[in-house]
């Protein structure tokens, strides 16, 4: 009974130890899986954050590039308006200068005419005092010159750039070659037909040979010799070690393998499409 109890205790201890080891292994496996899941979750969060930051950076870059483009277009428009205003101001200045020059010329001419008239009048008075019979010479009236109008130069129109000639497409086909290998199969053919051979040979096979008749008396050499002794023919036998045997040998047919071409190799030209040689557009 004691021995049975001890055995029972040992079995209980062994099963308890196995159960503890199994529980510890399962718990460690669960903890490891939980750690791996937590790590994967944290990595996913980090990846989403980095992707959001990249998207925000790209949006900021796009907004800055759009604002720079708008500023460039505004500056170009302002430059164009400034150049136009400068050209109109220069034209006005030139017209004013030309009108001033024409006015100065007209005033100088008028003053010269007045002085000439006065001088002619004085000379006429002196001549009348010396010669009363002669009539005073009337001053020659010169036609007044109309003031020259300011010459206005025609406004210079902006030079029109020659329009580019319309592009006419010249289409050219582009192709490439595809090399197709040959198609075939392996086929067996008969090198030598099957044939039967008759072979006669000496085979090592010891046997008892009768000295009287030469027969094979291996099965009962004594009885065979007794029969010859009764007949008065003598007796005895000896051992032969080889037998002449004739047998037939079946030789199977001999086959070989050769490659049979079902379709020979060929080259195919495949079209890639039509392209313009000037601009490269595809048709």
C-alpha positions in Angstrom: 0.0 0.0 0.0 2.8 2.4 0.9 4.5 1.8 -2.4 1.3 2.4 -4.3 0.8 5.6 -2.4 4.3 6.8 -3.2 3.8 6.0 -6.9 0.5 7.9 -6.8 2.2 10.9 -5.2 4.9 10.9 -7.8 2.4 10.8 -10.6 0.5 13.7 -9.1 3.7 15.7 -8.7 4.8 15.0 -12.3 1.4 16.0 -13.7 1.3 19.2 -11.5 4.8 20.2 -12.8 3.7 19.6 -16.4 0.6 21.7 -15.9 2.7 24.6 -14.3 5.1 24.5 -17.2 2.2 24.6 -19.7 0.5 27.5 -17.9 3.8 29.5 -17.8 4.4 28.8 -21.5 0.9 29.9 -22.5 1.2 33.1 -20.3 4.6 34.0 -21.9 3.2 33.5 -25.3 0.2 35.7 -24.6 2.4 38.4 -23.1 4.8 38.3 -26.2 1.8 38.6 -28.5 0.5 41.6 -26.6 3.9 43.3 -26.7 4.0 42.7 -30.5 0.5 44.1 -30.9 1.4 47.2 -28.9 4.5 47.7 -31.0 2.6 47.4 -34.2 0.0 49.9 -33.0 2.7 52.4 -32.0 4.5 52.0 -35.4 1.2 52.5 -37.3 0.6 55.7 -35.3 4.1 57.0 -36.1 3.6 56.2 -39.8 0.2 58.0 -39.9 1.8 61.1 -38.1 4.7 61.2 -40.6 2.4 60.9 -43.6 0.2 63.7 -42.2 3.3 65.9 -41.7 4.4 65.2 -45.3 1.0 66.1 -46.7 0.9 69.4 -44.7 4.4 70.3 -46.0 3.4 69.6 -49.6 0.2 71.7 -49.1 2.3 74.6 -47.7 4.7 74.4 -50.6 1.9 74.4 -53.1 0.3 77.5 -51.4 3.6 79.4 -51.4 4.2 78.6 -55.1 0.7 79.8 -56.0 1.2 83.1 -54.0 4.7 83.6 -55.7 3.1 83.1 -59.1 0.3 85.6 -58.3 2.9 88.2 -57.1 4.9 87.7 -60.3 1.9 88.3 -62.5 1.0 91.5 -60.5 4.5 92.8 -60.8 4.5 92.2 -64.6 1.2 94.0 -64.9 2.5 97.0 -62.9 5.7 97.1 -65.0 3.6 97.2 -68.2 1.4 100.1 -66.9 4.5 102.0 -65.8 6.1 101.7 -69.2 2.9 102.8 -71.0 2.6 105.9 -68.7 6.3 106.8 -69.3 5.8 106.5 -73.1 2.7 108.8 -73.0 4.6 111.4 -70.8 7.5 111.4 -73.2 5.2 112.0 -76.2 3.5 114.9 -74.4 6.9 116.5 -73.6 8.1 116.3 -77.2 4.8 117.9 -78.5 5.1 120.8 -76.0 8.7 121.5 -76.9 7.8 121.6 -80.6 5.0 124.1 -80.0 7.2 126.3 -77.9 9.9 126.4 -80.6 7.3 127.4 -83.2 5.9 130.2 -81.0 9.4 131.7 -80.5 10.0 131.6 -84.3 6.7 133.5 -85.0 7.5 136.2 -82.4 11.0 136.8 -83.8 9.6 137.2 -87.4 6.9 139.7 -86.2 9.5 141.9 -84.5 11.7 141.8 -87.6 8.8 143.0 -89.7 8.0 145.9 -87.4 11.5 147.2 -87.5 11.7 147.0 -91.3 8.4 149.0 -91.6 9.7 151.7 -89.2 12.9 152.0 -91.2 11.0 152.3 -94.5 8.8 155.1 -93.0 11.9 157.1 -91.9 13.5 156.9 -95.3 10.3 158.0 -97.0 10.1 161.1 -94.8 13.6 162.2 -95.7 13.0 161.7 -99.4 9.8 163.8 -99.3 11.5 166.7 -97.6 14.1 166.8 -100.3 11.9 166.1 -103.3 8.3 167.3 -102.7 7.1 166.4 -106.2 7.8 162.7 -105.7 5.2 160.7 -103.7 6.4 158.9 -100.7 7.2 155.4 -101.4 4.7 153.1 -99.8 6.2 150.4 -97.8 6.2 147.1 -99.5 3.7 144.9 -97.7 5.0 141.4 -97.3 2.6 138.6 -96.9 2.4 137.5 -93.3 3.5 134.0 -92.8 1.1 131.8 -91.0 2.6 130.4 -87.8 3.8 126.9 -88.5 1.8 124.4 -86.8 3.6 122.0 -84.6 4.5 119.0 -86.5 3.1 115.9 -84.8 4.9 112.8 -85.5 2.7 109.8 -86.0 2.6 107.6 -83.0 4.9 104.7 -83.4 2.8 101.6 -83.3 4.2 98.6 -81.6 6.0 96.3 -84.0 4.0 93.3 -84.6 5.9 90.1 -84.3 5.7 87.9 -87.3 3.2 85.1 -86.5 4.8 81.7 -86.4 3.9 79.4 -89.2 1.4 76.7 -88.4 3.1 73.4 -87.6 2.2 70.6 -90.0 2.8 67.1 -88.6 4.9 64.7 -90.5 3.9 61.3 -89.2 6.4 58.5 -89.1 5.7 54.9 -87.9 8.0 53.4 -85.3 8.3 49.7 -85.0 10.2 47.1 -83.1 11.0 43.5 -83.9 10.1 40.4 -81.8 12.1 37.2 -82.3 9.9 34.1 -81.8 11.8 30.8 -81.1 11.0 27.7 -83.0 8.3 25.3 -81.6 8.7 21.5 -81.7 8.7 18.3 -79.7 10.9 15.2 -79.0 10.0 12.1 -80.9 11.3 8.5 -80.6 12.4 6.5 -83.6 13.5 2.9 -84.0 17.2 2.3 -84.4 17.0 -1.5 -84.4 14.0 -3.8 -84.4 13.5 -6.5 -81.7 15.1 -9.9 -82.5 15.5 -13.4 -81.0 19.0 -15.0 -80.7 19.7 -18.7 -80.1 22.8 -19.2 -77.9 24.6 -22.5 -77.2 27.1 -22.4 -74.4 28.7 -24.5 -71.7 27.3 -23.9 -68.3 29.0 -24.9 -65.1 26.6 -27.5 -63.6 28.3 -30.7 -62.1 26.5 -34.0 -63.0 27.2 -37.8 -62.9 27.9 -39.3 -66.3 27.5 -43.1 -66.8 30.7 -44.7 -68.1 28.7 -47.2 -70.2 26.1 -45.1 -72.0 27.1 -41.6 -71.1 23.7 -40.8 -69.7 23.0 -38.4 -66.8 22.6 -40.6 -63.8 22.8 -37.9 -61.1 19.5 -38.8 -59.8 20.3 -42.5 -59.0 23.9 -43.5 -60.1 23.8 -46.8 -58.1 20.5 -48.0 -59.7 21.7 -47.0 -63.2 25.0 -49.0 -62.7 23.0 -52.0 -61.4 21.0 -52.2 -64.6 24.1 -52.2 -66.7 25.7 -54.9 -64.4 22.7 -57.3 -64.7 22.8 -56.9 -68.5 26.5 -57.8 -68.3 27.6 -54.4 -69.8 29.8 -53.3 -67.0 29.3 -50.3 -64.7 30.7 -47.2 -63.2 30.2 -43.4 -63.6 32.2 -40.2 -63.4 31.5 -36.5 -62.7 31.2 -33.9 -65.5 31.3 -30.2 -64.5 29.9 -28.5 -67.6 26.7 -28.9 -69.6 26.1 -27.7 -73.1 22.9 -25.7 -73.0 21.0 -24.1 -75.9 18.8 -21.2 -75.0 17.0 -18.3 -76.8 17.7 -14.7 -75.9 15.0 -12.0 -76.7 16.6 -8.7 -77.7 14.3 -5.7 -77.4 14.0 -3.0 -80.0 16.5 0.0 -79.7 15.0 3.5 -79.8 16.5 7.0 -80.2 15.2 10.5 -79.5 15.2 13.3 -82.1 13.8 16.9 -82.2 10.9 17.5 -84.6 10.2 21.2 -85.6 6.5 22.0 -85.6 7.0 25.7 -86.4 10.3 27.3 -87.4 11.7 30.4 -85.7 10.3 33.7 -87.1 10.7 37.4 -86.6 7.7 39.7 -86.2 7.6 43.5 -86.7 5.3 45.2 -84.2 4.1 48.8 -84.7 4.5 51.2 -81.7 2.3 53.9 -83.4 2.8 57.0 -85.5 4.9 59.9 -84.1 5.5 63.4 -85.5 9.2 63.9 -86.4 9.0 67.6 -85.5 7.2 67.8 -82.2 7.1 64.1 -81.1 3.3 63.9 -80.6 1.7 60.4 -81.0 -1.1 59.9 -83.4 
